[in-house]
Structures are given as C-alpha cells and as structure tokens.
C-alpha cells in the first residue's frame, strides 16, 4: 500500500492494520480503553510542538493525532456504532449550527459576540440531549458541565472561568495573593501537628494549588505552561549539577545537599548571565 494525501488512504491503512487475519497483531488487540492514553499523549505532543514553534514537527504530530481519531472511528465501525464519515458529519453539523453569524443570518461584530453564539448553541444542544434521554431532574448546576476528565490544572482554570461569568470572582488580583497566603498557612498548620492525616494535607495542598491557578488566571498566565517551563528549568539545572560533578570525577551520590545547592545556584547565575541585556544596560 502506498501513502497518499487523501483521508481515505489513512482510513484504508487503519482497516488493514485491524484486519483480523492479515493485520498487525498489536493493533488487532487494541480497544477504546487501551488507545485512549495514546490519544491524550498525542494531543500533548501537538501542544509541545506549538510551544517549541517547530512547524515541521507540528505537521507530523497533527498526523499522529489524526490517526487517533481514525483509530477510534475504526473501532466504533467494527462494533457497529458509527464510522469515520459519521464523525465528520457530526462535527460539520456542529460547526455550522454554532456559527450562525457565518453560515446563517445572524451577525457578530466581535469575538465576544461570536463566543456568545457558540455558548448559546452548546446550551441548546445539551438541553436537547437531556430531553431526548428522558431526563426529568432539575436543571444542572453551573459547574456540572465542566468535564471531570480534564487534568487538574486545566479543570481548575475552567471551573474558575465559568464561576466568574456570574460574578463569583475577585476583582483585585492582590486579593488572590492574600488568599494564597491564607491557604499556605492552612498547610503549615497541618504540618505542625504530630501526625497529620495524609488526606487532610492533600486537601489543603489542593486548596493552595487551586488558588495559585486562580492567580495565574487573573494575570493572564497559563499555569500548566508555567509549570512546564519550570520543569524544563529543573531538568536543565540538574543536568548542570551532574556535569559539574563529572568534571571533577564525581557523581551525585558523592555530593552533599549543600554542594548540590551551591552548584544549582551557580547554574542559575550562568543562565541569568547568558540572557540578552537591554540596550540601556
């Protein structure tokens, strides 16, 4: 089979991989559950390529992510649930319905107005699904539709954004900083106990993290991106510690905590000195 630029070629390749007699043994064994982690991983790979501004890699990673969509669609087709064309029809229907200012007679003069159309359409779709399923319970809470499967930082950010739409929010980011200090005090109070329960400590640390995410939102920062940059910084500086020790014929096991801290600070200074200086200084 030859590669191609048409989506039908990718669908055919996936069907061949899943063929029960001539396909790939590994692919034949897979299910929705076993493939789902790879789907999440590929989405992160796409985000990483964008963060690195590597457009060659982005093209490759988008292909990997598209493969995941085709994979799940093939699994569904084999189970008699739906096929790839149904996925395309569902998303194109949704895009047309949620953009009446583009495909209909409504007009949107700003990005905010366009987002309003989108949210209104989503709300109508959810109501229709509930009606179609025969649900008779009371109206869902404001935060009920924030997906529980999102990563912790992303879900915290989403919950805060939704709550802010009805005014449940601080109007001064300094108030958020004050709340961070309060939450840190709560953590310290638990640590001061002789044998603090792990669950209680975890709850208090969770409160602290949630409030830090709130500060990131208030200043327009992405907490996950910030954490990833810090992770990269730690890897880089720890590598510098290892390199410095190797030059002296030693290993991490040979160094004391104080020496590693000194080498860490040296690596930090080197990074600062390597940063470009402004024209006036």
LINLINBEL-V443403 format. One record per residue. N is the residue number from 0. RES is the residue in one letter. SS is DSSP state (H for helix, E for strand, C for the rest). PSI is psi in whole degrees, -180 to 180 (* if undefined). BURIAL is b if it has 9 or more other C-alpha atoms within 8 Angstrom, else e. Layout:
# LINLINBEL-V443403
{{N;RES;SS;PSI;BURIAL} {N;RES;SS;PSI;BURIAL}}
This chain:
# LINLINBEL-V443403
{{0;X;C;136;e} {1;X;C;151;e} {2;X;C;165;e} {3;X;C;172;e} {4;X;C;0;e} {5;X;C;141;e} {6;X;H;-29;e} {7;X;H;-31;e} {8;X;H;-41;b} {9;X;H;-41;b} {10;X;H;-40;b} {11;X;H;-39;e} {12;X;H;-43;b} {13;X;H;-40;b} {14;X;H;-39;b} {15;X;H;-40;b} {16;X;H;-32;b} {17;X;C;0;b} {18;X;C;126;b} {19;X;C;-20;e} {20;X;C;-38;e} {21;X;C;2;e} {22;X;C;-174;b} {23;X;C;126;b} {24;X;H;-39;e} {25;X;H;-47;e} {26;X;H;-36;b} {27;X;H;-32;b} {28;X;H;-13;e} {29;X;C;160;b} {30;X;C;177;e} {31;X;H;-45;e} {32;X;H;-39;e} {33;X;H;-25;e} {34;X;H;-27;b} {35;X;H;-44;e} {36;X;H;-35;e} {37;X;H;-35;b} {38;X;H;-46;b} {39;X;H;-44;e} {40;X;H;-42;e} {41;X;H;-34;b} {42;X;H;-39;b} {43;X;H;-36;e} {44;X;H;-39;b} {45;X;H;-48;b} {46;X;H;-37;e} {47;X;H;-41;e} {48;X;H;-39;b} {49;X;H;-43;b} {50;X;H;-34;e} {51;X;C;-3;e} {52;X;C;38;e} {53;X;C;94;b} {54;X;H;-28;e} {55;X;H;-47;e} {56;X;H;-35;e} {57;X;H;-43;b} {58;X;H;-44;e} {59;X;H;-43;e} {60;X;H;-35;b} {61;X;H;-36;b} {62;X;H;-42;e} {63;X;H;-39;b} {64;X;H;-39;b} {65;X;H;-38;e} {66;X;H;-38;b} {67;X;H;-41;b} {68;X;H;-46;e} {69;X;H;-38;b} {70;X;H;-51;b} {71;X;H;-39;b} {72;X;H;-38;b} {73;X;H;-43;b} {74;X;H;-42;b} {75;X;H;-39;b} {76;X;H;-42;b} {77;X;H;-31;e} {78;X;C;0;e} {79;X;C;25;e} {80;X;C;-56;e} {81;X;C;173;b} {82;X;C;175;b} {83;X;H;-43;b} {84;X;H;-32;e} {85;X;H;-36;e} {86;X;H;-45;b} {87;X;H;-43;e} {88;X;H;-40;e} {89;X;H;-45;e} {90;X;H;-35;e} {91;X;H;-38;e} {92;X;H;-44;e} {93;X;H;-44;e} {94;X;H;-40;e} {95;X;H;-43;b} {96;X;H;-36;e} {97;X;C;-1;b} {98;X;C;61;b} {99;X;H;-21;b} {100;X;H;-12;b} {101;X;H;-45;b} {102;X;H;4;e} {103;X;C;-154;e} {104;X;C;-12;e} {105;X;C;154;e} {106;X;C;139;e} {107;X;C;121;e} {108;X;C;-2;e} {109;X;C;166;e} {110;X;H;-34;e} {111;X;H;-42;e} {112;X;H;-40;b} {113;X;H;-41;b} {114;X;H;-34;e} {115;X;H;-42;e} {116;X;H;-44;b} {117;X;H;-48;b} {118;X;H;-38;e} {119;X;H;-42;e} {120;X;H;-42;b} {121;X;H;-43;b} {122;X;H;-42;e} {123;X;H;-39;e} {124;X;H;-42;e} {125;X;H;-41;e} {126;X;H;-40;e} {127;X;H;-39;e} {128;X;H;-41;e} {129;X;H;-42;b} {130;X;H;-41;b} {131;X;H;-28;e} {132;X;H;-4;e} {133;X;C;17;e} {134;X;C;133;e} {135;X;C;7;e} {136;X;C;167;e} {137;X;C;165;e} {138;X;C;142;e} {139;X;C;158;e} {140;X;C;164;e} {141;X;C;-37;e} {142;X;C;-1;e} {143;X;C;-28;e} {144;X;C;1;e} {145;X;C;118;e} {146;X;C;130;e} {147;X;C;-18;e} {148;X;C;-6;e} {149;X;C;150;e} {150;X;C;153;e} {151;X;H;-49;e} {152;X;H;-43;b} {153;X;H;-40;b} {154;X;H;-38;b} {155;X;H;-45;b} {156;X;H;-44;b} {157;X;H;-44;b} {158;X;H;-43;b} {159;X;H;-41;b} {160;X;H;-42;e} {161;X;H;-45;b} {162;X;H;-34;b} {163;X;H;-22;b} {164;X;C;-20;e} {165;X;C;18;e} {166;X;C;6;e} {167;X;C;82;e} {168;X;C;154;e} {169;X;C;146;e} {170;X;C;3;e} {171;X;C;122;e} {172;X;H;-19;b} {173;X;H;-29;e} {174;X;H;-33;b} {175;X;H;-41;b} {176;X;H;-42;b} {177;X;H;-41;e} {178;X;H;-36;b} {179;X;H;-44;b} {180;X;H;-39;e} {181;X;H;-43;e} {182;X;H;-36;b} {183;X;H;-37;b} {184;X;H;-38;e} {185;X;H;-40;b} {186;X;H;-45;b} {187;X;H;-37;e} {188;X;H;-38;e} {189;X;H;-39;b} {190;X;H;-27;b} {191;X;C;-16;e} {192;X;C;154;e} {193;X;C;-46;e} {194;X;C;74;e} {195;X;C;136;b} {196;X;C;137;e} {197;X;H;-39;e} {198;X;H;-40;e} {199;X;H;-42;b} {200;X;H;-42;b} {201;X;H;-41;e} {202;X;H;-45;e} {203;X;H;-39;b} {204;X;H;-36;b} {205;X;H;-42;e} {206;X;H;-40;b} {207;X;H;-46;b} {208;X;H;-41;e} {209;X;H;-40;b} {210;X;H;-34;b} {211;X;H;-40;b} {212;X;H;-39;b} {213;X;H;-41;b} {214;X;H;-43;b} {215;X;H;-43;b} {216;X;H;-41;b} {217;X;H;-27;e} {218;X;C;5;e} {219;X;C;24;e} {220;X;C;155;e} {221;X;C;111;e} {222;X;H;-33;b} {223;X;H;-42;e} {224;X;H;-41;e} {225;X;H;-43;b} {226;X;H;-39;e} {227;X;H;-38;e} {228;X;H;-39;e} {229;X;H;-40;e} {230;X;H;-45;e} {231;X;H;-38;e} {232;X;H;-42;e} {233;X;H;-45;e} {234;X;H;-44;e} {235;X;H;-47;e} {236;X;H;-35;b} {237;X;H;-35;b} {238;X;H;-35;e} {239;X;H;-36;b} {240;X;H;-47;b} {241;X;H;-41;b} {242;X;H;-42;e} {243;X;H;-40;b} {244;X;H;-39;b} {245;X;H;-37;b} {246;X;H;-24;e} {247;X;C;13;e} {248;X;C;28;e} {249;X;C;172;b} {250;X;C;175;b} {251;X;H;-36;e} {252;X;H;-22;e} {253;X;H;-14;e} {254;X;C;147;b} {255;X;C;165;e} {256;X;H;-39;e} {257;X;H;-40;e} {258;X;H;-41;e} {259;X;H;-37;b} {260;X;H;-39;e} {261;X;H;-42;e} {262;X;H;-34;b} {263;X;H;-48;b} {264;X;H;-34;e} {265;X;H;-42;e} {266;X;H;-38;b} {267;X;H;-43;b} {268;X;H;-41;e} {269;X;H;-41;e} {270;X;H;-42;e} {271;X;H;-43;e} {272;X;H;-29;e} {273;X;H;-14;e} {274;X;C;141;e} {275;X;C;140;e} {276;X;C;153;e} {277;X;C;166;e} {278;X;C;-27;e} {279;X;C;7;e} {280;X;C;*;e}}
